[in-house]
């Protein structure tokens, strides 16, 4: 399959050569990158040296993409107007591709691992730039093609053979449009801001964009229910002529599909011109300094001689917390390492910070989801019922996201220090790291939610807040005890392919689910303070037992877990 995609991207060799790329070198680099992609293991939760090579990983990824593509049939099947339905279809794909490029593939584009292999060779900047860009294009197209296959089949059945022949053209144009637009914007920021500031700017941009995508995924389904799209009126769609996805959808006017906005058929030409303009601009003005920028991204500025580096108040603050919440040195070491590394790792922050928006967005969505009732009446109904439990228990997603990524890092080989240290019980280090994540990420967020709940529902729900906090703490410790018992920042992050691990994770959801249901029943059915206190005591006892087992994890238990992974 990779050979087919390689031939596809090398078809316009004349265009790449005209941009200044060396075609034989470009082909050799792409062949090497594609072979490495197929040999990456799918293990999750153990070091790479124990993983088996995966020869057919591309086909597995394509099958997963095909299953996801079934969801993209919604606009095509629910909206009768073909141009409007295709506009929404391409909009969803553009958002998805942009999300992937910004969150996952920016590290591939600006990866510095191969600079010692390629940069010393006589390979020019444009060849290096195009090799990375086309590598990402192959990866994206390998995902988007099976994802678009259900829509391709649907259009063939609904609109005939001409639609089948036409479909690949806007699909290719869409991938090139998004790819060179995002990468061109990245390289422009890199040139203006410099290598070091670029990393911080992109990181916070990724976080903000992820939050927007998350909000988009919640509120988009309501669009399909709107009569605005079921009975389209040209007066309501004047804004659509400025959207690139509409230009892509206008390609169907070539085979006779009616256009809702008159005199806009010519805009389909923009779908062809814009990708070419972005490719030319990026290769002409931004690619010439690409290799130099890549080389500068690993440069670490040393402190000037004779000038001491101050740790600042933040350093003393977390050390005081470490001493306050940990009795032994191993726990303090785990606490300090987790606190510092979670603040330094851009990948960790990009994965975790967007999850802070989950509970508020879901709460707002619930508040405005009922169209038949006014917002004031909806709010009055919510504060009269225990909806605050939903908000409380949703906050666990933030700390679980942080705990899930606590063990993973690109610098996993540095984990030898854990095994070289004279640790009697490695669980002490993991327990300290757990406390750091809980105090640093969950408690401030939970405190804000608690203040809001006490303001909206009254001070009489204080016991529910305490019970929910203990239940969520219990849930987190159980998850760490069963499926996430690893040293902080010690494992290479890869795709999860362990069925045993998945089953363990799913089984742990039963316990907090039962606790949450029991909590709701005590409020909705009985709402007795003594019953809540009883549940609080039982949860606290169970928490103490599980925590004792987790913090006293032995080396023998660690070895058993590595063998099972």
N, C-alpha and C positions, 0 to 999 in steps of 0.2 A: 504493500500500500504506500509506503514511504517513497518508493521508486516512482510511483505514479504522480505523487504530489511534487516530487523533485522535478520531474519532467514538466509539470504544469507551470511551476514558477520560473523555469528556465526557458520557457517558450519565447517570451519577449527578450531574448538575450541581446538583441540589437539595441533595445531600449536601455538595458543595464550597462551595456558597453558604451553607449553614448553618454551615460552619466559618469563614466570614468572607472567602472568596475572591471577587474580582470576576471573574465568568465571561467577559465580553468581553476583559478584559486577560489572563486566563489563556489563553484561546484564541489570542490574538495572539502571546503569548510562545512558546507551544508550536509554533505554525505556523512562527515564525522559526527556532526551534532545530532543528526537523525538516528544514527546507530547508538549513540549514547542514550538518547531518549528511550529507545526500545529496551535497553538493558537496565534501566532503573528498576530497582525492586519495588514491590508494592507493600512491603512490610511496614508496620506501624507499631512503635513501642519497643523496638530493640535496635541495637547498633547495626549499621549497614553490613558489617563484615559477616554477620550471621544470616544474611538474607540471600535468597536464591535469585539468580538472574531471571528476568521476566522477558521472554521473547515476543510474546504477542500482546503486550500492554496496549498498543495502539488500538487493536480491535476491541478490547474491553472498554476503553474510553469512548470509542465510537458507539458502542451499544448503549452505554449509559446516556450519552448525548441524544440518541434516538428516543429513548424513553422520556427524556425531558422535553423533546420536541413535540410530543403529543399535547403538552399544555399550550403550545403556541398556535394550536388550531382554533382556540377560542374566538379570536376576532374574525377569522375567516368563516367560521361556521355560524356565528351569532349575528354578524352584520351583513345585510344583503348587498349593500353597495360595494363593488369589488375594489375600487380605488381607495375608499375610506378604510376598508378592512385590511388591505395591503399596507396602507400607511401605518396603521396601528401594529401590524405584524412586523414591519421593518423597524418601527420605533422600539418595539420590545427587544428585537435583536440588536439594535444599535446600543441600547442601554446595557444589555447583557455583555456585549463585546467591550464596550467602554469600561464597564465594571471589572471585567477580567484583565484588561490591559492595565488599568490603574492599580488594582490590588495585587495581582499575581505576576504579570509579565513585565512590569517595570524593572524588577530585579533581574530578569533574563536579559533585558535590553542593556542594562548598565552593569552587568556582571563583570567582575574583574578577575575571575579565576583563570581565564584562559589568556590573560595578557602576557604571561611569561612564555606562552607557546606561539602566539600569533604576532604580537607586537614587535618582537625582535626580528621577525622575518620581513622580507621586502613586500609587505602587503599594504596597499594604500588605504587611506581613511574611508573612501567611498566603498571599497570592497568589504571592509570590516562592517561598516554601517549597513550595507545591503544584506550581508550574510546574516546579521542578527535580525534585521527587519523581516527578511523572507523566512527565516527560521520561525519567527513568531507567527508570520502569515500562515505557514504550513500547519502549525499547531492550532491556530484559530480555525482555519478552514477544515481541519480534521475534526474539529468539534462542531462547527456550524453546519457542515454538510449533512451528517446524520441527523442533526437537530432540525434541519430544514426539510428532511426527507418526508415526514408526514404531511407537511404543507405542500410539498411538490406533488405527492400522490393525490392529495385532495384537489388541488387546482387542475390536475390532469383529468380527474373524474368530472369535476364541476364545469370546467371551461374548455376542455378539449385539448387536442395534441399541440396546438400552437402555444398554449400556455406552458406546456411541458418543455418545449424547446426554448421558450423565452426566459423561464425562471432562473437558470444559472447566470444570466447576464447581470441583472440587478444584484444578485447575491454576491458575485465577485466584486462588483463595484462597491457594494456596501462594506465588505471587509477591507478593501483598499482605502476607502474613504475614512473609516474609523481608525484604521491602523496608522496611517500617515498623519492624520489630524492629531491624534493623541501623542504619538512619538515626536512629531514636529513641535508640538507645544512643550513637551518635556525638554527637548534639546534647546529650544529657545530660552526656557527658564534656566537651563544649565549654563548657557552662554552668558546670560545677564547676571545671574546670582552667584555663579561660581560653584565649585564641586561640593564644598562643605555645607553651605547654606542650601544648596539644591536638595540635599538629603532631608533636611528638616522641612523645607517647603513642601516637597512631594509627600512626605509622611503625613502632614496635617491635611494636605489636599486629599489624600487617599481616605483619611478618616472622615472628612466632611462629605466626600462623594459617596462613601459607603452608607452613611446615615441617610442621604438623599435617596439612594437606591432602595434602602430598607423601607422608607416612607412610601416610595413609588410602588413597591410590591404590595403594600397594604391597600392603597387607595385606587389603584388601577382597575381591579375587578368591578368597582362601582361604575366605571365608565361604560362597560359592556351592558350594564343594566339600563343605561340612560336612553330615553326615547330620542334624544338628540341624534344618536347614531343609527337608530332603527328607522327613523323617518327623517333623513337628512334634508336640510334646507340650505341652499347655497349661501344665504345671508349669514348663517352661523359658522361658516368655515372659511371666511376670508383670511384668517391667520395661517391657514394650512399651507398657503403658497410659499411661506418662508421656512418651511420645515424640510430638511433634506430627505427624510423618509417619504414625503409626498412626491418629491422629484423621482425617487426610485419607483414608487407605485405608478407614476405616470407612464412608465414603460409599457404598461398594459393598454394604454391608448393606441399603441402601435398595432394591436390585434383587434381593435374595435371596441374596447370597454368604454362605456360612457364616462365622461369627466364631469364631476359635480361643479367645478369652478370653470366657467367658460374662458376660452382664450389662454389657458395655462398649459396646453399640450406641449408647447415649445420648451417648457421647463425640464422636460425629461432629458434634454441635452445637457443640463447642468449636472445630472447624475453621472455623465461620462466625463465632462470637462473637469469638475472639481477634484476627483482623485488624481488625474494627471497633473493638475496644477500643484496639489500638495506634494506629490512625488517629486516633481521638478524643483520646487522651492526648497524642500528639505534636503535633497541631494546636492543642490547647487550652492546653497548658502550656509547650511548647518552641518552637513556631513564632513567637510574638509577638516574640521578641528575635532572630529569625534574621537579618534585614537588618543589625542592629547588629553581630552576631557576624561576618558576612561582611566588613563594612567594617573590622573590627578586625584581620582576619587578615593584611592587608598592611602593618600599621603596624610600623615598625622603630624600636626604642627606641635613641635616641642615647646615647652615653656622656656622663656628667655633665661639665660644663665644669670645666676645671682638673684633670681626672683622666685620667691616661694609661692607654691600653689596653695591657696587657702581652701580648706574643705567647706567652709561656710556653715551657717546655722542649720541647714538641712541635714548635713552630715551628722552633727551632734544630736539632732532630733531623733533620727531613726535609730541611732545607737542607744539613746535613752529608752526608746520603746523596746528595743531588743533586750536590754537588761531588765526592763520591767516585766516583760511577758515570758521570759525564758530563764530558767534556773541554771542550766548547764551550758558549757562552752559549745558543744556540738549544735544545740538548738539555736544559740545565738549566731553561730556561723551560717547556718541555713537561713535564718531570718535576714541577716545582713546581705548575703549573696542574692537572695530573691528580691529584696528591696532595691538594691542597686541595679541589678541586671534588668529588672522589669522597667526601670526608669530609663535605661540606656538603649534597650533593644527597640529599634524602630518597627521591626516586624511584630514584636509582641504588642506594642501600643496600637498598631494598625489593626490587629486582630481583636483586641479587647475593647478599646475605647468606643467603637460604634455600638457595642452591645448596651452601653448605658442609655441609648435612645430607645431600646426595645420596650421597656415597661411604659414610659410616658407616651410613646406613639400608639401602643396598643390601647392604653387607657383613653386617649383622645379619640381613637377609632371607635371604641365602644360607645363613647359619649355622643358621637355624631352619626352613628350607623343607622339609627332609627329616623327615617325621614318624615314619618307621619306624626311625630311628636316634636314639639318645640324644644330648643336647647335648654331653656329654663325648666321645663317640665321633666326633661330627661335627667337633668342634674338633681332636681328635687327627688325623683324616684331613686336615683343612685344612692344619695346620702341617707335615704330611709331604709336601705338594705345593706347587707355586709359585702358590698362590692370592693371594699378596701382590702379584703383577703386576696382578691385577684391581683391587686397591685402589689401587695406584700410578697406573695409567692412568685410573682414574675421577676422580682428583683434578684432572685437566685441565679438567673441566667448570666448576670454580670460576673459574679465570682466563679461560676462554673466555666465560663469562657476563659477566664484568667488561669484557672487551675488546669484546664485542658492543655493550654500552651505553656505551662510553667516548665515542663520537662524538655521542651524542644528548642533547638538552637542550631545554627550553622557551624558553630564552634564546638561541636559535641566531643571532639577528641580531647578537649581540655578536662573532661570528666575523670581522667586518670587520677586527679588529685584526691577524689573521694576514696578510691581504693588504696591509695598510698598512705592516707591519714590513719592514725591509730584509733579508728572508730570501733567501739564495742557494739553499739546498736545504731545502724544507719538510719533507723526510723526517727532518731532525734533530729537529724538534719532535715528530713522531709517534714517533720512536724513544725520546725522553726520556719521553713519556707511557707508552709500552709498558713501559719499565723501572720506572716508578712503580707501575703496576698489578701487575706481576710481583712486585716486592719487597714491596709493601704487602699484597697479598691471597694470592698463591700460596705464597710461600716460608714464611710462618709456618704455614700449613695443611699444606704438604708436610713441614715439619719435624716436626710432631706425628705425622703418619702414618709418617714414617721411624722415629721413636723407637719407635712401637708395633710396626712390622715387625721392627726389630732385636731388640726384646724377645721377640717371639713366634717368629720364625724363626731368630734367631741373627745374629751379626755377619758370618757368611760370605756374606750376601746383599748386602753393601755395594756391590759392583760393579753388581748389578742395579738398585739404587736410583739410582746415578749415571747408568747408561745410560738408565733410564726418564726421569730429569729432563731429560737432553739431548734425548731423543726428543720429550718434551712441549714443550720450549722450541722445538724445530724445528717442530713442528706448529703452535704458536701463531704463530710468525713467518711461516710459509707462509700461514696464514689471513689474517693482517694484510696480507701482501704482495699477495695475490690479490684478496681481496674486502672488506677493511675498511681500505683506505688512505685515511683521512680525518683531519682535524685533531680534537683532543680537544674535545668539547662544542661542535660547530659545525653540527650537523644536526638538523632537527626530526624527532622520532620519529613514524613512521607505519607503516602496515601494509605488509608486504613483498609487492610485486606484480611484481617483476622476475624473469622466468624466467631471463634470462642470469645474474643474480646467484646465483639458487638453484643453477643448474647448476655455476657456478664453486665454490660452497661445497661441493656434493656431491663434486666432483672432488677437492678437497683432502683429503677424508676417506680417500681411497685410500692416500695416502702414510703418514700415521700408522698406519693400519690395517695396512699391510704391515710397518711398523717394529715394531709391537706383536707381530704374528704371528712375525716373525723373532726377536724377543727371546724369546718363549715357546719357540720351537723350540730356541734355544741352551740354554735351561735344561732343558726336558723331554727333549730328545733327546741333547744332547751335554754341556751344563753344563760347558763348558771355559772357564777364565778367559781364555786368550789369544783365544778367539773373541769373548768379550764386549768385551775391550779393542779388538779390531779393529772391531767394530760401533760402539763408543764413538768411535773415531777417525774413522770414516766419517761418522757423524752429526754430529760436531763440525765437520768440514770443510764438509759441506753446510749446516750452520747458519751458519757464517761467510759463505758465499757468499750465502745468502738474506738474511741480516741486512745485509750490505753493500749489496745491491740495495735493500732496504727503507729503510735510513737515508739513502740517497743519492737518494731519490725527487725528481725535478725538477718544476718548475712545468708543463712540457709534459706529463709523465705525469699530473699531477693534472687537467689540462684534458681529457685523453683519457678518464680515468675518469669525469669528470662527464658527458661526452657519451655514454658507453656506459651510464650508470646509467638 
